[in-house]
Amino acid sequence: MSDPQGRGKGTMGANAIEIRGLEKTYRAVKGEPPKRALAGVDLDIPAGSVFGLLGPNGAGKSTLINILAGLVIKTAGQVTIWGFDQDVNPRQSRASIGVMPQELNLDPFFSPRGLLEVQAGLYGVPRSQRRSNEILRLVGLEDKAEAYARTLSGGMRRRLLLGKALVHDPHVLVLDEPTAGVDIELRQMLWENVRRLNAEGMTIILTTHYLQEAEEMCDEIGIINHGQLVARDSTANLLDRLDARTMVIHPDDGAARLPQGAGLDVVTRADGTIAITYQSGQTPAEKVLEAVRDAGIRIRDVKTEQADLEDVFLELTRDT
């Protein structure tokens, strides 16, 4: 991608972001004890990837993102963005990242074009290298370029937040809950833009509570819980962590008795199908079918259900 500010890069390797021993403890407020939001997080985010950062509310995701954006000062640890150590080269590291926040924090008296121009000026982008019109086209706000931001719909304001995050042509784009409360059309537009930007080489970091989105969009996923990274792997490998499979049998003429066998969890669903959950590493599918036949059940149809990312998420963030 172009680099309008001539930032270049530091000791850039295969990772867009490298985090080592990241800690953040908020000071005590009104008699409450200090809050430890991050407890020694180590995380690498590969350059050019779409990386999902997931976790329950209060897990530490927002704190981590705000530290990356330079909005929160870390307590300890090292953060390197696009090869620039945040402590050694704070200006270059911050210029390498753009953040689309969850909150609709826009000045209501600026137009979209005016907001983009001001944002570009804050990042030191020369007027001759600003891309306000191009960005407005990208986010579908070209026809609203001179309207007051206060007159825009919620969806349009969210598009404008994406535009603001792109004005300085960052190498890394953070999307914090970008589709929370938006309609299907805006969601599709956003993901089309994300795919396009990623195809051009931009690294995308996504936080979302819509786990199906993360499953579809992300190459790799990190899951944070209680300020610690509890998992970090490719999406495919995370899904493989749960060995459970469910075979759903549609009997031809009802079932006089249910299948039985060691390692089988059998329930009858409201639609009359029989769901048999088993561990594929311990019980072959043929053994499940054998139990069905032994129960005298004639099979009209059969399908297999596998764990999705929601199952993995719940398993990894369940308090014990």
C-alpha angles and dihedrals in degrees: 000000000000119000108210095181096049090236095154111183141275125231089326117185133164093306127078090199131023121187124186127185093339113186133174126181119179116215121252114275126199095346095313118127121255113280119229104209098171124029111193103314118192114189139158120195113195119233113254095020133121101232124192119213108195137174143129122278111291093019094122102262096123092046091052092048092047090051090052090049092050093244096113125044113228122231094219143343139062130281122190120185119190090340096311119117107227092222096045100038107020095160095051094044092051092046089055094062135060123194128203102199126211093233119080094235103166130142102246095210097059125084119233090255091048092050092051091048093050092047091050089050091052088056092047096246108162115240091243090058100044117117102198096137092046091050093047089054091048093055095040098248101112092115091050096049095120100033120111111261089232090065094056122102120246091259092051091050090053089052089051091053088057089050091051090053090055102048095098094045095243123200091220126044121195117200111193109199090323097175100042107136097352128130126254094257093055091045091054092047091050094050091047088055092046092052091048094049091046091049087055090056104267118142112230126204114193130191116188143153089211098091093185088062091052091048092052099040109033129084092192135013136204120196120205124196128172090353095305132104103243097175139011121173145113113298091245093052092048090053089050091056091080107068095189119120128180121210112202114205122196104200119219096225108005126277125272090195136007125249116264134198145125112289095015122123106195128189135164113231126217092256091058096256121131116232116203116188119196142156107259092205091059105028122044117221089241090062090054091051089048090056089051092052091046088057089058094246119152110212119228094173138352135193136171126229122202132198116275129206092271090062091050092047093051092046093052098042098042110122113236 
